[in-house]
């Protein structure tokens, strides 16, 4: 089982506070999840794979706990997190991977790069977020 760092729990709380400031979270979640995903990006874009895994695990706990008393918020956070991960993978695939591959030496292996490892973690986290079962 993955041990979640205190920093990851704090990061989730910071993201939730930021989302609450920039979104009308009382509205139906499909009205604000896109803005929430952008808010998440400012906190998550610079994380390495391990930090991202722990933060997604902390989000999973938050989403499941929140679903008991505020299903709209739980669904909004889940949907925003899924959108953030999907858009991050797309951005890396389009803008970063080609440059990394082009700059590899002849005997370097793409799968050994930080970008490839990050995309693998993001893909695994995307699956994890999609499997969170709440209010469905």
C-alpha positions as CSV (number, residue, x, y, z in Angstrom):
1,X,0.0,0.0,0.0
2,X,1.2,3.5,-0.9
3,X,2.1,5.7,2.0
4,X,0.6,9.1,1.4
5,X,2.9,12.0,2.5
6,X,1.6,14.9,4.7
7,X,2.6,17.2,1.8
8,X,0.2,15.3,-0.5
9,X,-2.7,15.8,1.9
10,X,-1.8,19.5,2.3
11,X,-1.6,19.8,-1.5
12,X,-5.1,18.4,-1.9
13,X,-6.4,20.8,0.7
14,X,-4.6,23.7,-1.0
15,X,-6.2,22.7,-4.3
16,X,-9.6,22.4,-2.8
17,X,-9.3,25.8,-1.3
18,X,-8.1,27.3,-4.6
19,X,-11.0,25.6,-6.4
20,X,-13.5,27.0,-3.9
21,X,-12.1,30.5,-4.6
22,X,-12.2,30.4,-8.3
23,X,-15.3,28.2,-8.9
24,X,-18.9,28.3,-7.8
25,X,-18.7,24.8,-6.3
26,X,-22.3,25.0,-5.2
27,X,-23.4,24.9,-8.9
28,X,-23.7,21.6,-10.7
29,X,-20.2,20.2,-11.1
30,X,-20.3,20.1,-15.0
31,X,-20.5,23.9,-14.8
32,X,-17.1,24.3,-13.0
33,X,-15.0,21.2,-13.4
34,X,-13.1,22.6,-16.3
35,X,-12.0,25.6,-14.3
36,X,-11.1,23.3,-11.4
37,X,-8.9,21.2,-13.7
38,X,-7.0,24.4,-14.6
39,X,-6.7,25.2,-11.0
40,X,-5.2,21.8,-10.3
41,X,-2.6,22.2,-13.0
42,X,-0.9,25.0,-11.1
43,X,-0.3,22.6,-8.2
44,X,0.3,19.4,-10.0
45,X,2.3,20.2,-13.2
46,X,5.7,20.3,-11.4
47,X,5.3,17.1,-9.4
48,X,7.4,14.0,-10.1
49,X,5.8,10.6,-10.5
50,X,5.9,9.6,-6.9
51,X,4.5,12.9,-5.7
52,X,1.8,12.6,-8.3
53,X,0.9,9.1,-7.2
54,X,0.6,10.1,-3.5
55,X,-1.4,13.2,-4.4
56,X,-3.9,11.2,-6.5
57,X,-4.2,8.7,-3.6
58,X,-5.0,11.6,-1.3
59,X,-7.5,12.9,-3.8
60,X,-9.1,9.4,-4.0
61,X,-9.6,9.5,-0.2
62,X,-11.0,13.0,-0.3
63,X,-13.4,12.1,-3.1
64,X,-14.7,9.0,-1.4
65,X,-15.1,10.8,2.0
66,X,-16.7,13.8,0.4
67,X,-19.3,11.7,-1.5
68,X,-21.0,10.9,1.8
69,X,-22.1,14.5,2.4
70,X,-21.5,16.4,-0.9
71,X,-21.8,14.3,-3.9
72,X,-21.6,17.3,-6.3
73,X,-18.2,18.3,-4.9
74,X,-16.9,14.8,-5.0
75,X,-18.0,14.3,-8.6
76,X,-16.6,17.7,-9.5
77,X,-13.2,16.9,-8.0
78,X,-13.1,13.5,-9.6
79,X,-14.1,14.9,-13.0
80,X,-11.7,17.8,-12.8
81,X,-8.8,15.4,-11.7
82,X,-9.6,13.1,-14.7
83,X,-9.7,16.1,-17.0
84,X,-6.4,17.4,-15.7
85,X,-4.6,14.0,-16.1
86,X,-6.1,13.5,-19.6
87,X,-5.0,17.0,-20.7
88,X,-1.5,16.6,-19.1
89,X,-0.9,13.4,-21.0
90,X,-2.1,15.0,-24.3
91,X,0.2,18.0,-23.7
92,X,3.2,15.9,-23.0
93,X,2.5,13.6,-26.0
94,X,2.2,16.6,-28.4
95,X,4.7,19.1,-27.0
96,X,7.3,17.2,-25.0
97,X,7.7,13.7,-26.3
98,X,8.8,14.6,-29.9
99,X,11.5,16.9,-28.5
100,X,12.7,14.2,-26.1
101,X,12.8,11.5,-28.8
102,X,14.6,13.8,-31.2
103,X,17.3,14.7,-28.7
104,X,18.0,11.1,-27.6
105,X,21.4,9.7,-28.4
106,X,21.6,6.6,-30.6
107,X,22.0,4.2,-27.6
108,X,19.5,6.0,-25.3
109,X,16.1,4.4,-24.8
110,X,13.0,6.6,-24.7
111,X,11.3,4.4,-22.0
112,X,14.2,5.3,-19.6
113,X,13.5,9.0,-19.8
114,X,11.8,11.0,-17.1
115,X,9.0,12.0,-19.5
116,X,8.3,8.4,-20.4
117,X,8.1,7.5,-16.7
118,X,5.8,10.4,-16.0
119,X,3.5,9.5,-18.8
120,X,3.4,5.9,-17.4
121,X,2.5,7.2,-14.0
122,X,-0.2,9.6,-15.4
123,X,-1.7,6.8,-17.4
124,X,-1.9,4.6,-14.3
125,X,-3.4,7.4,-12.3
126,X,-5.9,8.1,-15.1
127,X,-7.1,4.5,-14.7
128,X,-7.2,4.8,-11.0
129,X,-9.3,7.9,-11.1
130,X,-11.7,6.4,-13.6
131,X,-12.3,3.5,-11.3
132,X,-13.3,5.6,-8.3
133,X,-16.9,4.5,-7.6
134,X,-19.2,7.2,-6.1
135,X,-22.8,8.1,-6.7
136,X,-22.9,6.1,-9.9
